[in-house]
Amino acid sequence: MAVTWVLKPEDVARIRFAFSPLWELVASLRTLQDPARQALHLPWLTCVRPRLAGLDLDELLALVPPTGYLADFLTPPPDTPMPDFAAELERVRRTPAERALHEAGRVRPADPAALRRFTADPAAGVQRVAAALEAYWETCFAEFWPRVHALLERDVLRRSRELAGGGARELFASLDPAVTWSAGKLVVDLPWCNDDDSLHGDGLVLVPSAFFWPSVAVMSAPYQSMLVYPVLGVGTLWEQGPPPAPGALAALIGRSRARILLALAEPSTTTALAGRMALTPGAVSQHLTVLSGSGLAVGMRVGKQVVYRRTATGDALALAPQA
């Protein structure tokens, strides 16, 4: 079974990337229910499981079963490239009761009683699950979001370069084996979904995910069409600390600058680097100024942010054999 989307020229022109804290939060609920599916998230799970006792997640888990369809209103497609969690949660709170009821009826829950409680009064149910999402975020996810954010950010920057350099064909060929692109048609192989449709001229949102990994997911009308794909590099998500600075490189340019130069194997912002390096943004900015002035790194403006990457000279220095 598969989803087949016909992309018109205006849809291809409006392909955009985004990532969503709300999507990651909701996807992590499946990790809670089926840890064996994503053993790579065990460090996170081990940390947060003792915190769950004080949370009421029954209705939320009923709407997000371990497999199959989950209620779409919990994960509206991002309307900006880097949405704020509070803004996304407000969109959930504004979900019409009729839509929530319809989508809840498509779910096959592990706990039918909890779902019946929701469908008995969907307007009140929407507010309860929104409150549960907020409590779950604050208790189990907010402190880990910067780490997840940095991974997703690197993926979006990489994919944006692929789209700019090789067009839609090269981009879709690299997303996942379940995604194929041919003759203007995008086919997404899913075990439980069968939908043939054209997009609606409003483009396609591509969203990398760490907690839905290694699967793909789609959303379509009445929402903007969205394809969720597995983020690259997810195996590094819970690694502790920044990359080590080899002795010779550290002796040449300083340990902190060497670590930053190695981290720029993937383009990154000052804020993301600061979180990964355990340095202040100001300190990272100073080091980036030196690296840029030395021709080892270069900054590019992407929207409202400046993204840094290594130059060819920086690559040669970072990849040289180290003593």
DRENDO-1510 file (C-alpha; in Angstrom, 1 decimal, always signed):
<recs>
REC; n; res; u; v; w
REC; 1; MET; +0.0; +0.0; +0.0 .
REC; 2; ALA; +1.2; +3.5; -0.8 .
REC; 3; VAL; +0.5; +7.2; -0.9 .
REC; 4; THR; +0.9; +8.6; -4.4 .
REC; 5; TRP; +1.1; +12.4; -4.8 .
REC; 6; VAL; +1.2; +14.2; -8.1 .
REC; 7; LEU; +3.3; +17.3; -7.6 .
REC; 8; LYS; +2.4; +20.2; -9.9 .
REC; 9; PRO; +5.2; +22.7; -10.8 .
REC; 10; GLU; +3.9; +25.1; -8.2 .
REC; 11; ASP; +4.1; +22.4; -5.6 .
REC; 12; VAL; +7.7; +21.6; -6.5 .
REC; 13; ALA; +8.5; +25.3; -6.3 .
REC; 14; ARG; +7.0; +25.4; -2.8 .
REC; 15; ILE; +8.8; +22.5; -1.2 .
REC; 16; ARG; +10.0; +23.6; +2.1 .
REC; 17; PHE; +11.7; +22.1; +5.2 .
REC; 18; ALA; +10.7; +22.5; +8.8 .
REC; 19; PHE; +11.0; +20.7; +12.1 .
REC; 20; SER; +8.6; +20.4; +14.9 .
REC; 21; PRO; +9.1; +20.1; +18.6 .
REC; 22; LEU; +5.5; +19.0; +18.9 .
REC; 23; TRP; +5.9; +16.2; +16.3 .
REC; 24; GLU; +9.0; +14.9; +18.2 .
REC; 25; LEU; +7.1; +15.0; +21.5 .
REC; 26; VAL; +4.1; +13.1; +20.1 .
REC; 27; ALA; +6.4; +10.6; +18.4 .
REC; 28; SER; +8.2; +10.0; +21.6 .
REC; 29; LEU; +5.0; +8.6; +23.1 .
REC; 30; ARG; +5.5; +5.6; +20.8 .
REC; 31; THR; +9.0; +5.2; +22.2 .
REC; 32; LEU; +7.5; +5.0; +25.7 .
REC; 33; GLN; +5.0; +2.3; +24.7 .
REC; 34; ASP; +7.5; +0.2; +22.6 .
REC; 35; PRO; +11.1; +0.8; +23.7 .
REC; 36; ALA; +12.3; -2.1; +21.7 .
REC; 37; ARG; +11.4; -0.3; +18.4 .
REC; 38; GLN; +13.9; +2.4; +19.1 .
REC; 39; ALA; +16.6; +1.0; +21.4 .
REC; 40; LEU; +18.9; +4.0; +20.4 .
REC; 41; HIS; +16.7; +6.3; +22.6 .
REC; 42; LEU; +17.3; +4.1; +25.7 .
REC; 43; PRO; +19.4; +6.9; +27.4 .
REC; 44; TRP; +16.5; +9.3; +27.1 .
REC; 45; LEU; +14.0; +6.7; +28.2 .
REC; 46; THR; +16.0; +5.6; +31.2 .
REC; 47; CYS; +16.2; +9.2; +32.3 .
REC; 48; VAL; +12.5; +10.1; +31.9 .
REC; 49; ARG; +10.7; +6.9; +32.9 .
REC; 50; PRO; +10.8; +7.6; +36.7 .
REC; 51; ARG; +9.2; +11.0; +36.0 .
REC; 52; LEU; +6.0; +9.5; +34.4 .
REC; 53; ALA; +4.3; +8.6; +37.6 .
REC; 54; GLY; +3.0; +12.1; +38.2 .
REC; 55; LEU; +1.5; +12.5; +34.7 .
REC; 56; ASP; -1.9; +11.5; +33.4 .
REC; 57; LEU; -1.2; +10.4; +29.8 .
REC; 58; ASP; -4.1; +7.9; +29.3 .
REC; 59; GLU; -6.1; +9.8; +26.8 .
REC; 60; LEU; -3.0; +11.0; +25.0 .
REC; 61; LEU; -1.7; +7.5; +24.7 .
REC; 62; ALA; -5.1; +6.3; +23.4 .
REC; 63; LEU; -4.8; +8.8; +20.6 .
REC; 64; VAL; -1.2; +7.8; +19.9 .
REC; 65; PRO; -1.2; +4.0; +19.8 .
REC; 66; PRO; +2.1; +2.1; +19.4 .
REC; 67; THR; +1.5; +1.5; +15.7 .
REC; 68; GLY; -0.9; +2.6; +13.0 .
REC; 69; TYR; -2.8; +5.8; +12.7 .
REC; 70; LEU; -2.4; +8.5; +15.3 .
REC; 71; ALA; -4.7; +11.5; +15.6 .
REC; 72; ASP; -3.5; +14.1; +13.1 .
REC; 73; PHE; -4.7; +17.1; +15.1 .
REC; 74; LEU; -1.9; +16.4; +17.6 .
REC; 75; THR; +0.8; +17.1; +15.0 .
REC; 76; PRO; -0.3; +19.9; +12.7 .
REC; 77; PRO; +2.2; +20.5; +9.9 .
REC; 78; PRO; +4.7; +23.2; +10.9 .
REC; 79; ASP; +3.7; +26.6; +9.5 .
REC; 80; THR; +7.2; +28.1; +10.0 .
REC; 81; PRO; +10.6; +26.5; +9.5 .
REC; 82; MET; +11.4; +26.5; +13.2 .
REC; 83; PRO; +8.1; +26.6; +15.1 .
REC; 84; ASP; +7.9; +27.4; +18.8 .
REC; 85; PHE; +6.4; +24.6; +21.0 .
REC; 86; ALA; +4.0; +27.0; +22.7 .
REC; 87; ALA; +2.7; +28.2; +19.3 .
REC; 88; GLU; +2.3; +24.6; +18.1 .
REC; 89; LEU; +0.4; +23.7; +21.3 .
REC; 90; GLU; -1.9; +26.6; +20.8 .
REC; 91; ARG; -2.8; +25.2; +17.4 .
REC; 92; VAL; -3.8; +21.9; +19.1 .
REC; 93; ARG; -5.9; +23.8; +21.6 .
REC; 94; ARG; -7.8; +25.5; +18.7 .
REC; 95; THR; -8.7; +22.1; +17.0 .
REC; 96; PRO; -12.4; +22.1; +16.2 .
REC; 97; ALA; -14.3; +19.4; +18.2 .
REC; 98; GLU; -15.7; +17.9; +15.0 .
REC; 99; ARG; -12.3; +17.3; +13.5 .
REC; 100; ALA; -10.9; +15.8; +16.7 .
REC; 101; LEU; -13.9; +13.5; +17.0 .
REC; 102; HIS; -13.5; +12.3; +13.4 .
REC; 103; GLU; -9.8; +11.6; +13.7 .
REC; 104; ALA; -10.2; +9.9; +17.1 .
REC; 105; GLY; -12.7; +7.6; +15.3 .
REC; 106; ARG; -9.9; +6.4; +13.0 .
REC; 107; VAL; -7.6; +5.4; +15.9 .
REC; 108; ARG; -7.3; +1.8; +17.0 .
REC; 109; PRO; -6.3; +2.4; +20.7 .
REC; 110; ALA; -4.7; +0.0; +23.1 .
REC; 111; ASP; -7.0; +1.5; +25.8 .
REC; 112; PRO; -10.6; +1.8; +24.3 .
REC; 113; ALA; -12.0; +3.2; +27.6 .
REC; 114; ALA; -9.6; +6.2; +27.5 .
REC; 115; LEU; -10.6; +6.9; +23.9 .
REC; 116; ARG; -14.3; +6.7; +24.8 .
REC; 117; ARG; -13.7; +9.3; +27.5 .
REC; 118; PHE; -12.2; +11.6; +24.8 .
REC; 119; THR; -15.0; +11.1; +22.3 .
REC; 120; ALA; -17.8; +11.6; +24.8 .
REC; 121; ASP; -16.8; +15.3; +24.9 .
REC; 122; PRO; -14.2; +16.0; +22.2 .
REC; 123; ALA; -14.1; +19.8; +22.9 .
REC; 124; ALA; -13.1; +19.2; +26.5 .
REC; 125; GLY; -10.9; +16.2; +25.5 .
REC; 126; VAL; -8.9; +18.5; +23.2 .
REC; 127; GLN; -8.1; +20.8; +26.1 .
REC; 128; ARG; -7.2; +17.8; +28.4 .
REC; 129; VAL; -4.8; +16.3; +25.9 .
REC; 130; ALA; -3.2; +19.7; +25.2 .
REC; 131; ALA; -2.7; +20.1; +28.9 .
REC; 132; ALA; -1.2; +16.6; +29.1 .
REC; 133; LEU; +1.2; +17.4; +26.2 .
REC; 134; GLU; +2.3; +20.6; +28.0 .
REC; 135; ALA; +3.0; +18.7; +31.2 .
REC; 136; TYR; +4.8; +15.9; +29.4 .
REC; 137; TRP; +6.9; +18.4; +27.5 .
REC; 138; GLU; +8.0; +20.2; +30.7 .
REC; 139; THR; +8.6; +17.0; +32.6 .
REC; 140; CYS; +10.2; +14.8; +30.1 .
REC; 141; PHE; +11.3; +16.6; +26.9 .
REC; 142; ALA; +12.1; +20.3; +27.2 .
REC; 143; GLU; +15.6; +19.8; +28.6 .
REC; 144; PHE; +16.4; +17.4; +25.8 .
REC; 145; TRP; +15.0; +19.5; +23.0 .
REC; 146; PRO; +18.2; +21.6; +22.3 .
REC; 147; ARG; +20.0; +18.3; +21.5 .
REC; 148; VAL; +17.2; +17.1; +19.2 .
REC; 149; HIS; +16.9; +20.5; +17.7 .
REC; 150; ALA; +20.6; +20.6; +16.7 .
REC; 151; LEU; +20.4; +17.2; +15.0 .
REC; 152; LEU; +17.2; +18.2; +13.0 .
REC; 153; GLU; +18.8; +21.6; +12.1 .
REC; 154; ARG; +21.8; +19.9; +10.6 .
REC; 155; ASP; +19.7; +17.6; +8.6 .
REC; 156; VAL; +17.5; +20.5; +7.2 .
REC; 157; LEU; +20.6; +22.4; +6.2 .
REC; 158; ARG; +22.1; +19.3; +4.4 .
REC; 159; ARG; +18.8; +18.6; +2.6 .
REC; 160; SER; +18.4; +22.2; +1.6 .
REC; 161; ARG; +21.7; +22.0; -0.2 .
REC; 162; GLU; +20.7; +18.8; -1.9 .
REC; 163; LEU; +17.5; +20.5; -3.2 .
REC; 164; ALA; +19.4; +23.5; -4.4 .
REC; 165; GLY; +22.1; +21.5; -6.0 .
REC; 166; GLY; +20.4; +18.5; -7.5 .
REC; 167; GLY; +16.7; +19.4; -7.5 .
REC; 168; ALA; +13.7; +17.3; -6.4 .
REC; 169; ARG; +15.0; +14.1; -8.0 .
REC; 170; GLU; +18.2; +14.0; -5.9 .
REC; 171; LEU; +16.5; +15.2; -2.8 .
REC; 172; PHE; +13.8; +12.5; -2.8 .
REC; 173; ALA; +16.2; +9.8; -3.8 .
REC; 174; SER; +18.1; +10.4; -0.6 .
REC; 175; LEU; +15.3; +10.7; +1.9 .
REC; 176; ASP; +14.4; +7.0; +2.5 .
REC; 177; PRO; +13.9; +3.8; +0.5 .
REC; 178; ALA; +10.2; +4.1; +1.1 .
REC; 179; VAL; +10.1; +7.3; -0.9 .
REC; 180; THR; +10.4; +7.3; -4.7 .
REC; 181; TRP; +10.0; +10.1; -7.3 .
REC; 182; SER; +9.3; +9.6; -10.9 .
REC; 183; ALA; +7.6; +11.6; -13.7 .
REC; 184; GLY; +6.2; +14.1; -11.3 .
REC; 185; LYS; +4.8; +11.5; -8.9 .
REC; 186; LEU; +5.9; +11.1; -5.3 .
REC; 187; VAL; +5.2; +7.6; -4.0 .
REC; 188; VAL; +5.5; +6.8; -0.3 .
REC; 189; ASP; +5.3; +3.2; +0.7 .
REC; 190; LEU; +3.4; +2.8; +4.0 .
REC; 191; PRO; +1.9; -0.4; +5.5 .
REC; 192; TRP; -1.4; +1.1; +6.5 .
REC; 193; CYS; -2.2; +3.9; +4.1 .
REC; 194; ASN; -3.5; +4.0; +0.5 .
REC; 195; ASP; -4.1; +7.4; -0.9 .
REC; 196; ASP; -3.8; +8.7; -4.5 .
REC; 197; ASP; -4.1; +12.5; -4.7 .
REC; 198; SER; -2.6; +15.6; -6.1 .
REC; 199; LEU; -1.2; +18.3; -3.9 .
REC; 200; HIS; -3.2; +21.5; -3.8 .
REC; 201; GLY; -0.7; +24.1; -5.0 .
REC; 202; ASP; +0.5; +24.9; -1.5 .
REC; 203; GLY; +3.6; +22.8; -1.7 .
REC; 204; LEU; +5.0; +20.1; +0.5 .
REC; 205; VAL; +6.5; +20.3; +3.9 .
REC; 206; LEU; +9.4; +17.9; +4.6 .
REC; 207; VAL; +10.0; +17.2; +8.2 .
REC; 208; PRO; +13.0; +15.2; +9.6 .
REC; 209; SER; +12.3; +13.3; +12.8 .
REC; 210; ALA; +14.5; +11.6; +15.4 .
REC; 211; PHE; +11.7; +10.0; +17.4 .
REC; 212; PHE; +9.7; +8.6; +14.5 .
REC; 213; TRP; +12.9; +7.1; +13.1 .
REC; 214; PRO; +13.3; +4.8; +11.1 .
REC; 215; SER; +9.8; +5.2; +9.7 .
REC; 216; VAL; +8.2; +7.7; +7.3 .
REC; 217; ALA; +4.8; +9.3; +7.8 .
REC; 218; VAL; +2.5; +11.5; +5.7 .
REC; 219; MET; -0.3; +14.0; +6.3 .
REC; 220; SER; -2.6; +15.5; +3.7 .
REC; 221; ALA; -5.9; +17.3; +3.3 .
REC; 222; PRO; -7.4; +19.0; +5.2 .
REC; 223; TYR; -3.9; +19.8; +6.4 .
REC; 224; GLN; -1.0; +20.9; +4.2 .
REC; 225; SER; +0.7; +17.9; +2.7 .
REC; 226; MET; +3.6; +16.8; +4.9 .
REC; 227; LEU; +6.2; +14.0; +4.6 .
REC; 228; VAL; +8.0; +13.0; +7.8 .
REC; 229; TYR; +11.3; +11.2; +7.1 .
REC; 230; PRO; +14.0; +9.7; +9.3 .
REC; 231; VAL; +16.8; +12.2; +10.3 .
REC; 232; LEU; +20.3; +11.3; +9.4 .
REC; 233; GLY; +22.8; +10.9; +12.2 .
REC; 234; VAL; +20.3; +9.8; +14.8 .
REC; 235; GLY; +22.8; +7.4; +16.2 .
REC; 236; THR; +24.8; +10.4; +17.5 .
REC; 237; LEU; +21.9; +12.0; +19.3 .
REC; 238; TRP; +22.7; +10.7; +22.8 .
REC; 239; GLU; +26.5; +10.8; +22.5 .
REC; 240; GLN; +28.0; +12.7; +25.4 .
REC; 241; GLY; +30.1; +15.8; +24.8 .
REC; 242; PRO; +31.6; +17.4; +21.7 .
REC; 243; PRO; +33.9; +15.7; +19.3 .
REC; 244; PRO; +37.4; +15.3; +20.7 .
REC; 245; ALA; +40.1; +17.7; +19.5 .
REC; 246; PRO; +43.1; +15.9; +18.1 .
REC; 247; GLY; +46.4; +16.9; +19.8 .
REC; 248; ALA; +48.1; +18.4; +16.7 .
REC; 249; LEU; +45.1; +20.4; +15.6 .
REC; 250; ALA; +44.4; +21.6; +19.1 .
REC; 251; ALA; +48.1; +22.7; +19.5 .
REC; 252; LEU; +47.8; +24.6; +16.2 .
REC; 253; ILE; +44.6; +26.5; +16.7 .
REC; 254; GLY; +43.5; +25.9; +20.3 .
REC; 255; ARG; +41.4; +23.2; +21.7 .
REC; 256; SER; +38.0; +25.0; +21.6 .
REC; 257; ARG; +38.6; +26.1; +18.0 .
REC; 258; ALA; +39.7; +22.7; +17.0 .
REC; 259; ARG; +36.5; +21.2; +18.5 .
REC; 260; ILE; +34.3; +23.7; +16.8 .
REC; 261; LEU; +36.1; +23.1; +13.4 .
REC; 262; LEU; +35.5; +19.4; +13.8 .
REC; 263; ALA; +31.8; +20.0; +14.7 .
REC; 264; LEU; +31.4; +22.0; +11.5 .
REC; 265; ALA; +31.5; +18.8; +9.5 .
REC; 266; GLU; +27.8; +19.6; +9.4 .
REC; 267; PRO; +26.7; +23.3; +9.0 .
REC; 268; SER; +25.5; +24.8; +12.3 .
REC; 269; THR; +24.4; +28.0; +14.0 .
REC; 270; THR; +26.2; +29.7; +16.8 .
REC; 271; THR; +23.5; +28.7; +19.3 .
REC; 272; ALA; +23.6; +25.0; +18.3 .
REC; 273; LEU; +27.4; +24.9; +18.5 .
REC; 274; ALA; +27.3; +26.5; +21.9 .
REC; 275; GLY; +24.9; +23.8; +23.2 .
REC; 276; ARG; +27.0; +21.1; +21.8 .
REC; 277; MET; +30.4; +22.5; +22.9 .
REC; 278; ALA; +29.1; +23.5; +26.4 .
REC; 279; LEU; +30.3; +27.0; +25.7 .
REC; 280; THR; +28.5; +30.4; +25.8 .
REC; 281; PRO; +27.2; +31.7; +22.5 .
REC; 282; GLY; +29.5; +34.7; +22.9 .
REC; 283; ALA; +32.6; +32.5; +23.2 .
REC; 284; VAL; +31.6; +30.4; +20.2 .
REC; 285; SER; +31.0; +33.6; +18.2 .
REC; 286; GLN; +34.5; +34.8; +19.0 .
REC; 287; HIS; +36.0; +31.5; +17.9 .
REC; 288; LEU; +34.0; +31.5; +14.7 .
REC; 289; THR; +35.2; +35.0; +14.0 .
REC; 290; VAL; +38.8; +33.8; +14.2 .
REC; 291; LEU; +38.1; +30.7; +12.1 .
REC; 292; SER; +36.3; +32.7; +9.5 .
REC; 293; GLY; +39.0; +35.3; +9.4 .
REC; 294; SER; +41.6; +32.5; +8.9 .
REC; 295; GLY; +39.6; +31.1; +5.9 .
REC; 296; LEU; +38.7; +27.9; +7.8 .
REC; 297; ALA; +35.0; +28.6; +8.1 .
REC; 298; VAL; +32.4; +30.8; +6.4 .
REC; 299; GLY; +29.0; +32.1; +7.5 .
REC; 300; MET; +25.8; +32.0; +5.4 .
REC; 301; ARG; +22.6; +33.7; +6.2 .
REC; 302; VAL; +19.6; +31.3; +6.2 .
REC; 303; GLY; +16.5; +33.2; +7.0 .
REC; 304; LYS; +17.1; +35.1; +10.3 .
REC; 305; GLN; +20.1; +32.9; +11.3 .
REC; 306; VAL; +23.7; +32.7; +10.2 .
REC; 307; VAL; +24.9; +29.2; +9.5 .
REC; 308; TYR; +28.6; +28.3; +9.6 .
REC; 309; ARG; +30.3; +25.6; +7.6 .
REC; 310; ARG; +33.9; +24.6; +7.0 .
REC; 311; THR; +35.7; +25.9; +3.9 .
REC; 312; ALA; +37.8; +23.6; +1.7 .
REC; 313; THR; +40.8; +24.8; +3.6 .
REC; 314; GLY; +39.0; +24.0; +6.9 .
REC; 315; ASP; +38.2; +20.5; +5.6 .
REC; 316; ALA; +41.8; +19.9; +4.7 .
REC; 317; LEU; +43.0; +20.9; +8.1 .
REC; 318; ALA; +40.2; +19.0; +10.0 .
REC; 319; LEU; +40.6; +15.8; +8.0 .
REC; 320; ALA; +44.4; +15.7; +8.0 .
REC; 321; PRO; +46.0; +12.8; +9.8 .
REC; 322; GLN; +46.6; +13.8; +13.5 .
REC; 323; ALA; +49.3; +12.8; +15.8 .
</recs>
